[in-house]
């Protein structure tokens, strides 16, 4: 890689105990870089998760960056409410927004960072024309909608394509990998080009979430990009 990149850990609260969500997040907060918040509408994906009131409540107990992954239709309609609730970055799906320029403009108008996510069947070439709009690109390494799925190896190829594109165009866009990431494969994702790592079950599903995060951190810091 030509550009030095930041390697960041973003635990997904979808795998946390919602009855004690604030405590779960604060427990790992000193060891992570942001919180990954999955918002699902039951239409784009066959599941419903937390919404704006939960985000607002969680914002009261942490200053961590909120990386809000909007697995939903009409996501940009809710940008003002998401910003007011405490969102810092919003990710919309290319499969919902085949031309995401208007959504990018709306996110910028609200003072939020913008990201595009692509599902496993979607090739990098489909999102390449819009990477310059993005603070971050999300490559789904599982099918969206449910936690605890197995990592899809083919996503590594798309990470490589994305990293080559970003470097060749001298962009600062982060590449986030979302789904099935743990200590056994985080290095593979990093070597392929990812630098933001969403980890749900491999953090909050463990008896020692802090120890799990430390191990993930050890893995990526032993292979820092140069």
Residue pairs with C-beta under 8 A, 6 or more apart in sequence:
1 163
1 167
1 193
1 225
1 226
2 167
3 166
3 167
3 170
3 172
3 225
4 225
4 226
5 174
5 195
5 225
6 33
6 174
6 195
7 190
7 195
7 196
7 197
7 220
7 221
7 224
7 225
8 33
8 34
8 174
8 195
8 196
8 197
9 31
9 32
9 33
9 34
9 197
9 199
9 213
9 216
9 217
9 220
10 32
10 33
10 34
10 35
10 36
10 67
10 176
10 196
10 197
10 198
10 199
11 25
11 28
11 32
11 35
11 36
11 198
11 199
11 200
11 203
11 204
11 209
11 213
12 36
12 37
12 38
12 147
12 178
12 198
12 199
12 200
12 203
12 204
13 21
13 24
13 25
13 35
13 36
13 37
13 38
13 50
13 58
13 200
13 204
14 36
14 38
14 49
14 147
14 200
15 147
15 148
15 200
15 201
15 203
15 204
15 205
16 24
16 25
16 204
17 24
17 204
18 50
18 54
21 54
21 57
21 58
22 57
22 58
22 61
22 62
24 204
24 209
25 35
25 58
25 61
25 62
25 64
26 61
26 62
27 209
27 210
28 203
28 209
28 210
28 213
29 62
29 64
31 210
31 213
31 214
31 217
32 64
32 213
33 64
33 65
33 196
34 64
34 65
34 66
34 67
34 88
34 89
34 196
35 58
35 62
35 64
35 65
35 66
35 67
36 67
36 69
36 178
36 198
36 200
37 50
37 55
37 58
37 66
37 67
37 68
37 69
37 87
38 49
38 50
38 69
38 71
39 49
39 50
39 51
39 55
39 68
39 69
39 70
39 71
39 72
40 47
40 48
40 49
40 71
40 72
40 144
40 145
41 48
41 71
41 72
41 73
42 48
43 72
43 73
44 71
44 72
44 73
44 93
44 95
44 96
44 144
45 71
45 72
45 144
45 145
46 145
47 145
47 146
52 78
52 81
52 82
52 85
53 85
55 66
55 68
55 82
55 85
55 86
55 87
56 84
56 85
56 86
58 66
58 86
59 66
59 85
59 86
65 88
65 89
66 86
66 87
66 88
66 89
67 88
67 89
67 91
67 115
67 136
67 176
67 196
68 82
68 87
68 88
68 89
68 90
68 91
69 91
69 117
69 138
69 178
70 78
70 90
70 91
70 92
70 93
71 93
71 117
71 144
71 145
72 96
73 96
75 90
75 92
75 96
75 97
75 103
76 92
76 97
76 102
76 103
76 106
76 107
79 90
79 106
79 107
79 110
79 112
80 110
82 90
82 110
82 112
83 110
83 111
83 112
87 112
88 112
88 113
89 112
89 113
89 114
89 115
89 135
89 136
90 107
90 112
90 113
90 114
90 115
91 114
91 115
91 116
91 117
91 136
91 138
92 100
92 103
92 114
92 115
92 116
92 117
93 116
93 117
93 118
93 119
93 144
94 100
94 116
94 117
94 118
94 122
94 126
94 127
94 130
95 118
95 119
95 122
97 103
97 116
99 130
100 116
100 130
100 133
101 130
101 133
103 114
104 114
104 130
104 133
104 134
107 113
107 114
108 114
113 135
113 136
114 133
114 134
114 135
114 136
115 134
115 135
115 136
115 137
115 138
115 176
116 127
116 130
116 131
116 133
116 134
116 137
116 138
117 137
117 138
117 139
117 140
117 144
117 178
118 124
118 126
118 127
118 137
118 138
118 139
118 140
118 158
119 140
119 143
119 144
120 140
120 141
120 142
120 143
120 152
120 154
120 155
123 158
124 139
124 158
124 161
124 162
124 165
125 161
127 137
128 165
131 137
131 162
131 165
131 166
131 169
131 171
131 173
132 169
132 171
132 173
134 173
135 173
135 174
136 173
136 174
136 175
136 176
136 196
137 162
137 166
137 173
137 174
137 175
137 176
138 176
138 177
138 178
139 155
139 158
139 159
139 162
139 175
139 176
139 177
139 178
139 194
140 155
140 178
140 179
141 151
141 152
141 155
141 177
141 178
141 179
141 180
141 181
141 189
142 149
142 150
142 151
142 152
142 178
142 179
142 180
143 149
143 152
143 179
144 179
147 200
147 201
148 200
148 201
148 205
149 179
149 180
150 180
151 179
151 180
151 181
151 185
152 179
152 180
155 177
155 179
156 188
156 189
156 192
157 192
159 175
159 177
159 189
159 192
159 193
159 194
160 192
160 193
162 175
162 193
163 175
163 192
163 193
163 194
164 193
165 171
166 172
166 173
166 175
166 193
174 195
174 196
175 193
175 194
175 195
175 196
176 194
176 195
176 196
176 197
176 198
177 189
177 194
177 196
177 197
177 198
178 198
179 198
181 189
181 197
181 198
181 199
181 202
181 216
182 199
182 201
182 202
182 216
183 202
183 212
183 215
183 216
183 219
186 197
186 199
186 216
186 219
186 220
187 219
187 220
187 223
189 197
190 197
190 219
190 220
190 223
190 225
191 223
195 225
197 216
197 220
199 212
199 213
199 216
202 212
202 216
203 209
203 212
203 213
203 216
206 212
